[in-house]
Amino acid sequence: MIDLHRILEKMIAKGASDLHLRAGAPPVLRIDGQLGALDSPPLGKEDMEEIAARLVPAELQESFGQTHEADFSFGVSGLARFRANFYYQRGTIAGAIRCIPLMIPEIEDLNLPPVVSELAMKPRGLVLVTGTVGSGKSTTLASMINLINRKVERNIITIEDPVEFLHRNQRSIISQREVGQDTADYLAALKYILRQDPDVILIGEIRDQATMTVALMAADTGHLVLSTLHTMDAAQTVNRIISFYPPHQHEEVRYLLAASLRAVVSMRLLPRADGRGRVPAIEVMINTETIRECLQHPEKTSQIRDVIADGVGQYGMQTFDQSLMSIYRRNLVTLEEALHHSTTPTEFELRLRGIHATSDSSWSAFEHESSAPAEGDRRDASDADTLSTEGRLGSVRKQRQEPPARSA
């Protein structure tokens, strides 16, 4: 008999985010974004059938046998909760299991900007957390819900597929509804949700036009709506929302989005320079008057990134490149990783070298994160830093086989 509990214990002990199981290979862990096999014998076909029989809920066993797909969550007492997807590959069962910690982390512990806490406390509007799979969207939303729960009296209703983090009533009351168990699907749950007197609505993921429409309407009628999209940044998020609708509705949707959207928080996880875990780079777009114009008018949507960059001091906005500059200057990530994840690598290089067209105060908070040198040493330290940066940039360009950046 396969000792699944022992495998899950190893997963937790090693700090892995995901566990991959399939016949013909040993269990594989994803640690800080990297895959590595456990030192154990390969799993057999019978092992996978036994694991599926133990983990897949009874109410899903029949449909799993027919559709060969099962999405669910489960808990192991004293260990953690897990989100699982079981499927078939090459005629045999396989599974992917993600760890969900029992304790919900605080927003501050996730290295998120303070504005995220402010967004959680807003009374109304749509807040979207976006990013690729495994970028921290669910954990961020759970931390926001936890903050609301601790701070204010609200009726919070979540619709999740499946339920991941478990919330207990504190100052708020929370109902967590799981798709497939507590409701048929997202749309069925959302059809009646406004009759359940919610203050805060969490939608696990917006997948289609119908779900997007309900989210916008709920936000427009005075509710705080939190949800996720699989998009890379704020501008792409806007375009994705518009693409849910036919062309003749685009103008109407743009105006509804401009009225209802509160913010977009986009996330990318980078490996830490010291090799101990990962750190997020965060883009934050707040729906200011200028952003509202960009949302309403298609020809201005491309200006969103520049507006975000200029909204740092007054609104707490930041672009990915500004966030990357901050965590790089704090020695949290390497130059290679910062450039790899940068939206505009060439501009990022120029800024590191101190070359930019004009004095830009919106970047100053991100470019001077390191402790300042003493007055008498300031020039020498600055020169040394410039030389060091030049050397590292040259090394990175050599690795990437790119030409040096041109002077402005």
HELIX and SHEET records of a PDB file:
HELIX    1   1 LEU A    4  ALA A   13  1                                  10    
HELIX    2   2 LYS A   45  LEU A   55  1                                  11    
HELIX    3   3 ALA A   58  THR A   67  1                                  10    
HELIX    4   4 GLU A  108  LEU A  110  5                                   3    
HELIX    5   5 VAL A  115  ALA A  120  1                                   6    
HELIX    6   6 LYS A  137  LYS A  151  1                                  15    
HELIX    7   7 TYR A  186  TYR A  192  1                                   7    
HELIX    8   8 ILE A  193  GLN A  196  5                                   4    
HELIX    9   9 GLN A  209  ASP A  220  1                                  12    
HELIX   10  10 ALA A  234  SER A  243  1                                  10    
HELIX   11  11 PRO A  247  GLN A  249  5                                   3    
HELIX   12  12 HIS A  250  SER A  260  1                                  11    
HELIX   13  13 GLU A  289  GLN A  296  1                                   8    
HELIX   14  14 PRO A  298  GLN A  303  5                                   6    
HELIX   15  15 ILE A  304  ASP A  310  1                                   7    
HELIX   16  16 VAL A  312  TYR A  315  1                                   4    
HELIX   17  17 PHE A  320  ARG A  329  1                                  10    
HELIX   18  18 LEU A  335  HIS A  341  1                                   7    
HELIX   19  19 PRO A  345  LEU A  352  1                                   8    
HELIX   20  20 SER A  361  TRP A  363  5                                   3    
HELIX   21  21 SER A  364  GLU A  367  1                                   4    
HELIX   22  22 GLU A  375  ASP A  377  5                                   3    
HELIX   23  23 ARG A  378  ARG A  400  1                                  23    
SHEET    1   A 6 GLN A  34  ALA A  37  0                                        
SHEET    2   A 6 VAL A  28  ILE A  31 -1                                        
SHEET    3   A 6 ASP A  18  ARG A  22 -1                                        
SHEET    4   A 6 THR A  92  ILE A 100 -1                                        
SHEET    5   A 6 ALA A  80  GLN A  89 -1                                        
SHEET    6   A 6 GLU A  69  VAL A  76 -1                                        
SHEET    1   B 7 ILE A 173  GLU A 178  0                                        
SHEET    2   B 7 ASN A 155  GLU A 160  1                                        
SHEET    3   B 7 VAL A 200  ILE A 203  1                                        
SHEET    4   B 7 LEU A 224  LEU A 229  1                                        
SHEET    5   B 7 GLY A 125  GLY A 131  1                                        
SHEET    6   B 7 LEU A 261  PRO A 271  1                                        
SHEET    7   B 7 ARG A 278  ILE A 286 -1                                        
END                                                                             
